[in-house]
Amino acid sequence: MKKSIAVILILVISLTGVFAACSKKDEKKSGSDEVTVETAGGLNDADTEIDFVEVEVTDKNGEAVTDADGKVQTEEVPVVIERDKKGRLVAYRLDKEGNKTNVTVPYDQQPTTKKKSKKDKTTTTTKKNTTKKTTAKTTGGEKTTEPEPTTKAISGVPKTSDSGTPVIFSDKDQQSVKNILEVPYLFKSSYENSQGVPIDIATHAAIWMAKKDGLQPSTFASGTIVLGLFKYFGQTVVNFKGKCNSDGDNANISYNSSNGTFVVSSMEEKKQDVTITRIEDLGNNYFKVTASVTNGDGKSKVVAILQKNKLDLELGFSVKALKWS
């Protein structure tokens, strides 16, 4: 049985739109103030449509692998979605470097391009249901309170102004959060998820993700950078290819529209330091993290909305919103 994972946002544009976004003519058009939560989810405004699809695990003979109870085993694989000549969606698997392969997998998701009306604005509501907690000992003997699946109902991504139930992360998870928030120059912009990811901080996240994966300054296939950003932010960074050079304000990375590659000329060294002061469970695997900041060019505090990242266990979380002050 094959089914698409619906937890991840599907954000795309067609191949024609990609080249158009990279041209000077359309850069002027894409510079308007029309980027909203609606376009962030639409086919017409994203750079590349990446999704994660659940497929059956097969052996070397192509037969489905089952467990002791005869249940077919599945795994999540990254794919890039394109349309064929008949307009049908086709999913091509990506390799470990984020490059497109010729291997296709069944894909039946139809990304929506419908614009939301004012009545459809996303709101965040929290019921008064309490969240069950369990207390377990870590390997170091430290007691860590971790939430079980929550009963709190949340519609959409929480805002940085929302509040939840205080929790304590394990040392490992706290270090993961610290690493994510110490991406060099991440403090340059604040945003709520409905506003879309700012291009300037996306350039720094892209370089950091490449460095995290052990890569050196080089020329990369666009899929490598786009997939890294998808993991870090848990969504596609709208118009990143088209705006990387004009709005990125980062000489260390550029996009070459003539061959569809990114050039990273230099990796970036650590800049700011963050110290976590409070973590709140907002439900649905969303967490609000408050931390003090030093060496942040005048920024002394950050509030971040993070989501558990099942697609990159090493990364641990994806960044959904940031407020620096």
C-alpha positions in Angstrom: 0.0 0.0 0.0 1.4 3.3 -1.0 0.2 6.6 0.3 1.4 10.2 0.5 2.5 11.8 3.7 0.1 14.7 4.1 1.9 16.3 7.1 4.3 18.2 4.9 3.3 21.2 3.0 3.5 20.8 -0.8 4.8 24.0 -2.3 5.7 24.3 -6.1 5.9 26.0 -9.4 6.1 24.6 -12.9 9.4 24.4 -14.7 8.3 27.3 -16.9 7.7 29.4 -13.8 11.1 28.6 -12.4 12.9 30.1 -15.4 10.4 33.0 -15.5 11.1 33.7 -11.8 14.8 33.9 -12.6 14.5 36.4 -15.4 14.9 40.1 -14.8 11.4 40.7 -16.2 9.7 38.5 -13.6 12.0 39.5 -10.7 10.3 42.9 -10.8 6.9 41.2 -10.7 7.9 38.8 -7.9 9.2 41.7 -5.8 5.6 42.8 -5.1 3.9 42.4 -1.8 1.7 39.6 -2.9 3.6 36.8 -1.1 1.1 35.5 1.4 0.2 32.3 3.2 -1.9 31.4 0.1 1.0 31.8 -2.4 3.3 29.9 0.0 1.1 26.8 -0.7 0.5 27.4 -4.4 1.8 25.8 -7.6 2.5 29.2 -9.1 4.9 30.7 -6.6 7.3 28.0 -5.2 10.6 27.0 -6.7 10.5 23.3 -6.6 7.7 20.9 -5.5 9.2 18.5 -3.0 7.2 16.0 -1.0 7.8 12.9 1.1 6.0 9.8 0.0 5.5 6.6 1.9 6.4 3.6 -0.2 6.7 -0.1 0.4 10.2 -1.5 1.3 11.3 -4.1 -1.3 14.1 -6.6 -1.4 16.6 -7.1 -4.2 14.0 -9.0 -6.2 11.5 -6.3 -5.9 9.3 -8.2 -3.5 7.6 -6.4 -0.6 9.3 -6.8 2.8 7.1 -7.9 5.7 7.6 -8.2 9.4 7.0 -11.3 11.5 3.3 -10.6 11.5 3.1 -10.4 7.7 2.7 -6.6 7.7 4.2 -4.8 4.7 7.0 -2.5 5.8 7.1 1.1 4.5 9.5 4.0 4.5 9.4 7.7 3.7 11.3 8.9 0.6 11.9 12.4 -0.7 10.5 13.1 -4.2 10.4 16.0 -6.6 7.1 16.5 -8.4 6.8 17.4 -12.0 4.0 17.5 -14.6 4.2 15.4 -17.7 3.1 16.5 -21.1 -0.5 15.5 -20.3 -0.5 17.6 -17.1 -0.3 14.6 -14.8 1.8 14.7 -11.6 4.9 12.5 -11.6 7.1 11.9 -8.6 10.8 11.3 -9.1 12.8 10.0 -6.2 15.7 12.1 -4.9 19.1 10.6 -4.0 20.9 11.4 -0.7 22.4 14.6 -2.3 19.0 15.9 -3.3 19.4 15.2 -7.0 16.6 13.9 -9.1 16.8 10.3 -10.2 14.9 8.5 -13.0 13.0 6.3 -10.4 9.4 7.2 -10.1 6.9 6.3 -7.4 3.1 6.5 -7.4 1.8 10.0 -6.4 -1.8 10.9 -6.1 -1.7 14.2 -4.2 -3.1 17.2 -6.1 -1.5 20.4 -4.7 -4.2 23.1 -4.3 -3.7 26.5 -5.9 -7.0 27.9 -4.6 -6.6 31.4 -3.1 -8.0 31.8 0.4 -10.6 34.4 1.0 -10.5 36.7 4.1 -12.9 34.3 5.7 -10.4 31.5 5.3 -7.6 33.2 7.3 -5.7 30.7 9.4 -6.3 31.1 13.1 -4.7 29.4 16.1 -7.0 28.2 18.9 -6.2 26.1 21.9 -8.7 24.1 23.8 -8.4 23.7 27.6 -7.7 20.0 27.4 -4.7 19.1 29.5 -1.7 17.3 28.0 -0.6 14.1 29.6 3.1 14.0 30.6 5.4 11.2 31.4 8.6 11.4 33.4 11.5 9.2 32.3 15.1 9.0 33.3 17.7 9.7 30.6 21.0 7.9 30.3 22.6 10.5 32.5 20.0 10.0 35.3 18.4 13.4 34.6 14.6 13.5 34.8 13.0 14.8 31.6 9.4 15.7 31.2 8.2 14.9 27.7 4.7 15.3 26.3 2.7 12.4 25.0 0.6 13.0 22.0 -1.4 16.0 22.9 -5.2 16.6 22.8 -4.9 20.3 22.3 -6.5 21.4 19.0 -4.5 23.8 16.9 -5.5 25.0 13.4 -2.4 26.0 11.4 1.1 26.9 12.6 1.1 28.6 16.1 2.3 32.2 16.4 5.2 33.4 18.5 2.7 35.2 20.7 0.9 31.9 21.6 1.6 30.1 24.9 1.5 26.5 26.0 2.5 24.0 28.7 6.1 24.3 30.0 8.2 21.2 29.3 11.8 20.2 29.6 13.7 18.8 26.7 16.5 16.2 27.0 20.0 17.5 26.7 20.2 16.1 23.2 17.1 17.9 22.1 18.2 21.1 23.7 21.5 21.0 21.9 19.6 20.4 18.6 17.5 23.5 19.2 20.6 25.5 20.1 22.3 24.4 16.9 19.3 25.4 14.8 19.0 28.8 16.4 22.7 29.5 16.1 22.7 29.4 12.3 24.9 32.4 11.5 23.0 35.7 11.0 19.6 34.0 11.5 18.8 37.1 13.6 18.6 39.3 10.5 14.9 38.8 10.1 11.8 37.9 12.1 8.6 36.3 10.6 5.4 34.5 11.4 4.8 31.3 9.3 1.9 32.9 7.4 4.3 35.5 6.1 6.6 33.0 4.4 10.4 32.5 5.1 12.5 35.7 4.5 15.0 35.2 1.7 17.9 36.7 3.6 17.9 34.2 6.5 17.1 31.4 4.0 20.5 32.0 2.4 22.3 31.5 5.7 20.2 28.4 6.5 21.1 27.0 3.1 24.8 27.4 3.7 24.5 26.0 7.2 22.6 22.9 6.0 25.3 22.2 3.4 28.0 22.6 6.0 26.1 20.3 8.4 26.0 17.7 5.8 29.8 17.8 5.4 29.9 19.7 2.1 32.6 22.1 1.1 32.2 25.4 -0.9 31.3 24.3 -4.4 28.7 24.4 -7.1 25.6 22.4 -6.2 22.6 21.1 -8.1 19.6 23.2 -7.1 17.9 20.1 -5.5 20.7 19.9 -2.9 20.1 23.4 -1.6 16.3 23.3 -2.0 16.0 20.0 -0.1 18.2 21.3 2.7 15.9 24.4 3.1 12.9 22.1 3.0 14.2 20.2 5.9 15.3 23.2 7.9 12.0 25.2 7.5 9.7 22.3 7.0 8.3 24.0 3.9 9.5 25.4 0.5 11.1 28.8 0.7 8.9 30.7 -1.9 10.8 32.1 -4.9 14.2 31.3 -3.4 15.9 30.7 -6.7 14.4 33.9 -8.3 15.2 36.1 -5.3 18.4 34.5 -3.9 20.7 37.0 -5.7 18.5 40.1 -5.4 17.1 39.8 -1.9 19.5 37.4 -0.2 22.0 40.1 0.8 24.6 37.3 1.1 27.7 37.2 -1.1 28.5 33.7 0.0 25.7 32.1 -2.1 24.3 32.8 -5.5 22.0 31.1 -8.0 23.0 30.6 -11.7 19.8 30.5 -13.7 21.6 29.5 -16.9 22.3 26.0 -15.6 20.1 25.8 -12.5 22.9 25.5 -9.9 23.8 27.3 -6.7 27.3 28.4 -6.0 28.4 28.5 -2.4 31.7 30.4 -2.3 32.3 30.3 1.4 30.9 28.5 4.5 29.9 30.8 7.4 31.4 30.7 10.9 29.3 30.8 14.0 28.1 34.3 15.0 25.4 34.5 17.7 25.1 32.4 20.9 21.7 31.4 22.3 20.8 30.1 25.8 17.4 28.4 26.1 15.4 29.8 29.0 11.9 28.3 28.4 10.2 25.6 26.2 6.5 25.3 25.9 4.4 22.5 24.3 1.9 24.0 21.9 0.4 20.7 20.7 0.6 18.8 17.5 4.4 18.5 17.8 4.8 22.3 17.9 7.0 23.9 20.5 7.7 27.5 21.5 11.3 28.1 22.5 12.4 31.3 24.3 16.2 32.0 24.5 18.6 34.8 25.4 21.0 35.9 22.7 24.5 37.3 22.7 26.7 38.5 19.8 23.5 39.0 17.8 24.2 42.6 16.6 22.0 44.1 19.3 19.5 41.3 19.5 19.2 39.9 23.1 16.2 37.6 22.8 14.6 35.1 20.4 11.2 33.4 20.4 11.0 30.5 18.0 8.2 28.2 16.9 9.7 24.8 16.2 8.1 21.6 14.9 9.4 18.0 15.5 11.2 17.0 12.3 10.6 13.4 11.3 12.3 13.8 8.0 15.7 14.7 9.4 16.3 13.0 12.8 19.7 14.5 13.1 18.3 18.0 12.7 15.6 17.2 15.2 13.3 20.2 14.5 12.3 22.6 11.8 11.9 26.3 12.2 8.4 27.6 11.6 8.6 31.2 13.0 11.1 33.6 14.6 10.9 36.8 16.6 14.1 38.5 17.5 14.3 41.5 19.9 
